[in-house]
Each structure stands twice: as C-alpha cells, then as structure tokens.
C-alpha cells in the first residue's frame, strides 16, 4: 500500500559563510564570528548600488563553490 500523503521534509540549508561589507571593503565571515575570515581590496563604494545594498545586508553562502562564484561577481 502506497501512502501518497507523505511529503518530503525540507532540510534547512546551513549557511557556511556570509559575504558583507567590512571597513568599506568586501569581506567573508563565519556566521558565528564577529570578525571576518578574510577582507578583500574591493571597495564597496565603487560597486553598483544593488551590490552595495546586498553587502550591507549580508549575502548568505552555503558552500565553497558558491562563495567562489559570489566573490568572482565582485571582481575577485
């Protein structure tokens, strides 16, 4: 007998990194730490306004590959 009412459980995605502004530059944070893991020589004020807004809020990143792609989008 098949139970068609069973729905898959959505697994919560764990944020591995947060990319955000720190000291006017692009930085990568561990979500549990107040200090950045890395700060890059990309000045936030030189980026497009929508990127600045995203960085001010913080961009959650789930894995290393996505982190690399996110940083590439900011010219790294």
N, C-alpha and C positions, 0 to 999 in steps of 0.2 A: 504494500500500500504506500503510495506517494503522498507526502504532505506538501501541497502546493502553497500553503500559507507561510512557509518558512522563508524568511528574508535574510540575506547575508548581513552580517554585522559590520558596520563601517569601522575600520580600525583607525584610531586617531593618529594623525601624522605628527611625528615628533620633530620639532624644529631643531636642527643641528647648529645653525648659525643665524645671526641677524646682521644684515648689511645696513649701516646707517651712517649718519654724519657724526664726526667727532673732531672737534677743533677745526671745523671748516673743511675737513677732508673726508674722503670715503674710508670707512673702517669696517672691520669684521669683528663681531662679538660672539662669544659663547653666551647663550641665553641666560645662563646662571651667574655670569660675571659682570661686574660694573665696568671693568677696564677692557679695552679692545685687545683682541688677539693679534691684530695687525692693523696698521694705519698706512694708507697709500697716498702718494703725492698727486692725488687728483683733487683739485679744489672744487668744492661743491658749487660755489657761486658761479662757476663757469659752465655749469651743466644746464640743460633745458629746465624750465620751471617745473614741468611734471616730474622729472627725475629728482629735483630738489625736494619736492613735496613727499615723494616716496621715501627718500633717505631720511627726512625729518621724522617720519612716522616709524621707519624701520621696515626692512624687507626681510620677512622670514624665509629661510632657505633650508630645505630638507636634507640635502646631501652634498657631497663634494663636487659632483658633476654640475649640479645646479648652481653652486657657489661659483665655480669657474665661469660658467656662462653669464651669470649676473655680473661678475667683475669685468668680463670682456665687454659687456654692454656699456660699461663706464670707461672704456678705453684702456683697460689693463691687460 
